[in-house]
Amino acid sequence: MRISKIIRCLPQVPACYRDSKKYEHVDLETAYARCQVWSRRALDAMGYRLKVSGLENAEDKHGVLFVSNHQGTLDPVLILASCPVPLSFISKKENESLPLLGRWATDIQSIHFDRETREGNVHMLRETMRYLRAGKNLLLFAEGTRSKSDQMNPFKKNSLQAAVMSRATIVPVTLNFAYDLGGAKEAHRVLKIHYGTPITYQDYREKDEAQLRLYVQAKIEQYIEH
């Protein structure tokens, strides 16, 4: 990302930081609503506009796993700015220490885990199942790392296991042009997000986890623009 983009956001940083502390112990819905305001302000300051489609597929959802492709650094901000229902992130532990982003992720009750250890992955699986069964929505970047392009990396093995074990509905999310933030030509100032048709447990009950990964990834790739 270009330094100039970050500089444009600097005037907002003090107030955003104060809010992150102020909303540290409030309920998820309240914290999420405020986090969404800051996400939209950040994108506006950087000169980007969001074009969202399929929003009806994300409305009034509970206990849903939103699964998105992962193109760039600000992908979580794009989803926070657009998703109409509160959600928490599933994220590697290192992201917890990121300035501002890490604080807000904690405020919206995200699950941080050590993906390099068995204990960390077991913790993530248990917490994800607990959240989904309690009716909380979660966001997962199942590739595990940014593709930095319009291509997708394969989903991580067992990345959808918690959804299967919880019999949760999955909503595929497709990000477009999020890898080109601050590129040399800055070809895309309009960033696109598509919320796909929900995939219920009845839709995938006959698939094993490996088949489900391929199925969900295909649903996401269907809306990627090249």
Secondary structure, DSSP 8 states (H G I E B T S, - for coil): --HHHHHHHGGGHHHHHHHHHHTTTS-HHHHHHHHHHHHHHHHHHTT-EEEEE-GGGTTT--SEEEEE---STTHHHHHHHH-SS--EEEEEGGGGGSTTHHHHHHHTT-EEE-TTSHHHHHHHHHHHHHHHHTT--EEEETTSS---SSS-----TTTTHHHHHHT-EEEEEEEESGGGTT-SS---SEEEEEE---B-HHHHTTS-HHHHHHHHHHHHHTT---
